[in-house]
Amino acid sequence: MTEEMELVAMTLIAHAGECKSLAYQALHEAKIGNFEEAQKYLEQSNEEMLKAHSIQTDLIVKEAGGEAIEIGLIMVHSQDHLMGAIQFKDLVKEFIEVYKLIYKK
């Protein structure tokens, strides 16, 4: 795997990690009833996810266009990390809705 592809993979991991970290912050804020703050963290989490998704899309477009993309363990890990972060963010959104219901009562 080239240094360039390693950098791409590590950048994906960084954005995915930040996405997940911000989603954790959103969940914490919702748990204590700070729903406006939770929404801000969710929006930031989504921005990080979109940055990672954009990189992923660029790779897919290149490969679809015939460019050979080197896939190493780091790249596989980055894709797994991104998928996990996206799933976690989606679950956090659902938990926030549950916390809203709890706080209404």
C-alpha positions in Angstrom: 0.0 0.0 0.0 1.4 3.4 -1.0 1.9 6.2 1.5 -0.8 8.2 -0.2 -3.3 5.4 0.3 -2.2 5.0 3.9 -2.8 8.7 4.4 -6.3 8.4 2.9 -7.1 5.4 5.2 -5.8 7.2 8.2 -7.8 10.3 7.3 -11.0 8.2 7.0 -10.2 6.7 10.4 -9.8 10.2 11.9 -13.0 11.5 10.6 -14.9 8.3 11.6 -13.4 8.5 15.1 -14.4 12.1 15.4 -17.9 11.3 14.2 -18.3 8.7 16.8 -16.8 10.8 19.6 -19.2 13.7 18.8 -22.1 11.3 18.8 -21.0 10.1 22.3 -21.1 13.8 23.4 -24.6 14.2 21.9 -25.8 11.1 23.8 -24.3 12.4 27.1 -26.0 15.8 26.6 -29.3 14.2 25.9 -29.0 11.9 28.9 -28.8 15.0 31.2 -31.6 16.8 29.3 -29.5 19.2 27.2 -31.3 18.5 23.9 -30.2 21.7 22.1 -26.5 20.9 22.9 -27.1 17.3 21.9 -28.4 18.4 18.5 -25.3 20.6 18.0 -23.0 17.6 18.7 -25.1 15.5 16.3 -24.7 18.1 13.6 -21.0 18.1 14.1 -20.9 14.4 14.1 -22.8 14.3 10.8 -20.3 16.8 9.3 -17.4 14.5 10.2 -19.3 11.5 8.7 -19.9 13.5 5.5 -16.2 14.3 5.2 -15.3 10.6 5.5 -18.1 9.6 3.2 -16.8 12.1 0.6 -13.3 10.5 0.7 -14.9 7.0 0.4 -17.0 8.2 -2.6 -13.9 9.6 -4.3 -12.2 6.2 -4.0 -15.3 4.4 -5.4 -15.5 6.8 -8.4 -11.8 6.3 -9.1 -12.1 2.5 -9.0 -15.3 2.6 -11.1 -13.4 4.7 -13.6 -10.8 2.0 -14.0 -8.1 3.2 -11.6 -6.6 0.5 -9.5 -7.0 1.2 -5.8 -4.7 -0.6 -3.5 -6.5 -2.2 -0.6 -4.6 -3.1 2.5 -5.5 -4.0 6.0 -5.5 -0.4 7.0 -7.9 0.5 4.3 -10.2 -2.3 5.3 -10.0 -1.2 8.9 -10.9 2.4 7.9 -14.0 1.2 6.1 -15.0 -0.9 9.0 -14.4 2.0 11.4 -16.5 4.3 9.2 -19.4 1.9 9.0 -19.3 1.4 12.8 -19.3 5.2 13.4 -22.3 5.7 11.1 -24.3 2.9 12.8 -23.4 4.3 16.2 -24.5 7.8 15.2 -27.8 6.5 13.9 -28.4 4.6 17.2 -27.6 7.7 19.2 -30.2 9.7 17.2 -32.8 7.0 18.3 -31.6 7.1 21.9 -32.0 10.9 22.0 -35.6 10.5 20.9 -36.1 8.0 23.8 -34.6 10.5 26.2 -36.9 13.2 24.9 -39.9 11.0 25.7 -38.6 10.2 29.1 -38.0 13.9 30.0 -41.6 14.8 28.8 -43.0 12.6 31.5 
